[in-house]
Structure formats: C-alpha cells, structure tokens
C-alpha cells in the first residue's frame, strides 16, 4: 500500500513537471497558432541560468530569480526577433525556424558553459525526506515540486478565468480575429503570453536542475512527452494540459513500476522484463492514440 | 623523453617486423589521420576529450607520432550513424585517408567501421568496441585500444562478488548497449539477481525505479546509464535516501571525472571498476595527466586516456613501418606487439586485436582538496581479455 502511494506521488510529480512545460506550449499554440519546438530550449535556459547563479552566489533565491528572468526574457526576445515574422506563415516554416532555434541555443550553451553537465545542489531547506506515513519516506524536494506545480496551476486558473488579461487570452484562443477587430493590442498580448510560457518552462527547468542532468540538449528529451501531453489535453487548453500531464505522469510511472511484475506472473523472467520495458515505453503513446480515437480534439478542446 | 619513446617504439617494431621496418624518416607531406567523433549534443564531451588528448599526444611529440609527421583531421558525427558514414567516405575518397579513428558510440561505429574495412582502410577504435568486431566478424585491420564493451560490465560483476554482495538489483536502458551491460554483468556475477529493470533511453525521472529498488532490498545496485542519464539516476538515488542503505557498483562509463563533477558529494562511497584512473603511479600516466591538466585545465576522463593511448599505439606502429600505412599487413605486424608505454600500465592485444588488460576497483572518496575524487583500491581482474576472442580466427 505504501509502495503504491509512493508511486502515485512519483507519477503526480512527473505530471506536474510536464504540466509546467505543457501549459506554456499549449497557450502559445492555442492563442498564437505557433508550433514552438524551441520550448525545450527555454527550459534549458532556465536550468542553466539558475545553476550558474547558484554556483556563483550560493543563494537559492537568487538562482530562482535568475532562472525565471533568463527564461522569460529569452522567450520574449525570441518572440520579438523571430516568431513575430512567422505568425502568417504555415506550420512547416514555424517548425523549421524553431528547430533552427534549438540548434542555435544548444550551440550557444556549449559556447557559454562548455559541454560538461553543470552541478546543482538541492536548496538546504528541501534536503532529506519527509515521513508521510510510518515507513514511507518521500524526498522533500519532490513534494516541493508537486506543491509549486499545483500552486502554478491554481494561479493560472485565476489568471485566465478571473482577470481581464485572462479574458483576452481566452478570447484570443477561440476568436483570434474578433479580438483583433475589437482593437486589442494583440502583439503585446502575444509577447506577454509567450513570456509567460517561457517563464513556466524556465521554472520547470530550474526545478529539474537538482534532479535531472543540467546539460546541453536536456530540453529535447522532455519535449516529446510535453507534446504528447498537449495533444492528449487538447491544444490550447490549460485545463487540458493539467489533466493530460497528470494522466501521462501517472500512466508512465505506474506502467514502469508494475508492468514487469504483472508480466512476470505469466511469462519467463528476462522475457517479461524486456517486454514490459517495451510496453511501458509505448504506454503514453498508446494512451495518446486511444484518446485521439475517442476524442479527436483532446480531452478539453479549446476551440470547441 | 620523447626521443626515448620514439626509440623504444622503433626498436620494438624492429624486433617484431625485421623485414619491413625501415628507419623512421621525416616526410615531405604529413600522414593524414581521420578522426570521426561525437562533438555535439549531450555526448559531446566524450568526443571532445578523445580529440583533445589525441592532439595532446601529437603536440608532445612535436607534431609527430612514431617520428612520422601527422596531420589530424577531425569531424563531428553528431551521434548520427549516417553522418559518420558520410564523413568516412569523404575522408577516404577525397582526402585519401587510410587510417581512421575516433568514434565514441557503438551505433555510429557500426556504420563507419565496415565501410572503412571494406575499402581496405585501418580503423583504430579509441572507445566503442561492440561484440560485432570482437568475435567471428573480427578483422585484421580493426583495432581496439579501449576495451571490449562487455568487459566493463564483467569487471563490475566480479567486483560485486569480491565485495561480498549476495543480492543485486540491476538496471540499464532498453537498447543494445544496455542489454549488453546486463549480460556482461551476469557473466561473472555469481549471486542472486533480485531485480532486473530496463529503463528508457529518453527517461529523465527514475522515481518509479527507486521505489522498486527500496522494495526489493538488495545488497547493492548495479546500473549502467551513460552520460546525462547516469547523472540524473545518481542524483535521484541519493535524494530517495537509498545511498545510505544500499551501496552501488558501477562500470566506468557511468562515473567519469565529468559525471563526478556534476553529481558532487552524492557520489561518495560508490565503487567503480576501471581499466585506468588518473592516480595510476606509472610514469607514462603521470606525464599524461599533468600535461592534460596543464593544457586543458580539467581532469582527464577515461575518454581522454583512450585518445592519448590510441595516439601512442598508432605512433608505435608508424615507427615500425617508417610512417607507411599503405601496406596494412606491415602496419599490422608493427601494431600487434603494442610497443608503447600505455598510461594504464600493462597492455597487450588479444587474438582478436582487442586489449588484454587488468581491471581495477576504484572508489569515490574525498580527495586532498576535499572534493570527491576517484581513488584506486585494488585489482579486480588480471590479464582480462573478452568472451568473444575464442570465436575470432585471424
């Protein structure tokens, strides 16, 4: 029972991480109609900036601020300099340009920081484990990630459902032309939305620093899963991104944790392990296929 | 010192190939050596170390290897087999290069080496040495200076036995090298395997595996996760609180000087098996480590050592052939005795032209400067070749 609870928490934590990335990606796609492959690069920028500042200053708060600021500013710069020229073009051009950005950012990081992965420590306050129940320790840092992720989800809900900016964002996602016709400065809105998405990617990146490896190319590893989340959740929907992320996180974790044992019940040891590993890798993609079969526009489509 | 080594190499090759050895002479045009290696992406630091150390060996001998002026051409394969293959073709056709080296990853090697060998070229591997070229498909012009891939994991299996671990939990990514790792480990490990898990190659979060390890209560964990995967795995292992209760045994690709820098204190106490370490006391190694640190201002990894030894081995062969690579049989006779001072100490080629060498137990401990460092603890395997040499008929 304890083990199951731990695995559920693990799944939730992975889901929350994916949500932070997917929220930005889905907003950018839903509102601006841009496929941004370089979203993973912003995640990397956040991770590198906060790792670098943490090593230089030793302050976790300074590292947090640096990671967020670097990712948001880089995001807005990218929007101003590159993406602005791409809104009217078709998706293939956008994919090509943002793929170019991936190469640009990766090589830029090599020039700035070298090829060696950076070392990041967990902030002192979050080290160690919390005893959730007798015999069930759970790393405090991962609990903090879950908490931050859920807070961000709540904050985004308030921002999008309860504020004027949020109203414009929602309107932009469903009736882009009408918003423009009403005289809203859509260019400013686009820059802000892109900056917000970049900020969230940076947040995910800097939180991932102490757990994952901070290195060039780290963004592409997680980007594919993020796209799966966005597709499952429904493109353009933040609510969908949250549901999709938690679903993907749970399915992925639970399959990896329990499928080998389940298969070992019916098959020989090594074969069961190999097959289970294969099936677990396919799990989230199978989930995506099933969701698309039943609800072709995702769980919570924005342009309903 | 440099002259002495050139002399030794020449003398050794003379003894081995009395009919073909000519006095080494300076040539008008330098011999071109083609290096195809991985310089971009997460695996980029591996190729960088191979390239830098090879260049260092060249520089320490005044731009020569075995008294032959050498020009090194380096290209990045970006960890793409297709790209590696194209570079190899360009090197051989346009640049007329016969001697190639450099590939880091086995999948790239699988695309590059057959082309080179079929075209009558020579390939000297500074790292990747899959079973393909060690067993029945071994080749007179394929040389490995590093290891046969399996021996990394065999030595770890033996180390786990020596350390008295009765129950092991083993993990590796679900791809060819990962499966080889599991097979290699089990070849010499005699205890019970309480868990065998294949992870994904694009996995970043290992929380599910950590929970499984805790539930299985093994004596120790063996895991093979190269590069960034391993860094993430180790960090999460420590954060899950497992490092205090369950020790870990690793093969050297999972714990090099760079990984150690990224993982930090978390790595203290981990056992690693290695064919070489920076603290080996032999003269050749001291010379290499101090020159590398002076020039590049970082601790050399295993990959750097491979690059350096590869340059020395090629140098010894060139000294024997008088700088010629056109006659591959003459090159082979000069290469086979391995008349170079390896930084790892003892070095010999087995019947399949892969190394026969000693394997050592290395532990991560606090170094003199208080930072974690790799410290050699003793020998695990002596004169260890590989399991495939028997199938090779040369």
Interface residues (C-beta under 8 A of the other chain):
Chain A: X3 X6 X7 X10 X11 X13 X14 X17 X106 X107 X110 X114 X115 X116 X117 X118 X119 X121 X122 X128 X129 X137 X139 X141 X142 X208 X210 X211 X212 X213 X214 X215 X216 X217 X218 X221 X222 X224 X253 X254 X256 X257 X260 X269 X270 X273 X274 X276 X277 X278 X280 X281
Chain B: X40 X41 X42 X44 X45 X48 X174 X179 X196 X197 X198 X199 X200 X202 X204 X205 X207 X208 X209 X211 X212 X215 X227 X228 X229 X231 X232 X235 X236 X239 X240 X241 X258 X259 X261 X262 X263 X264 X298
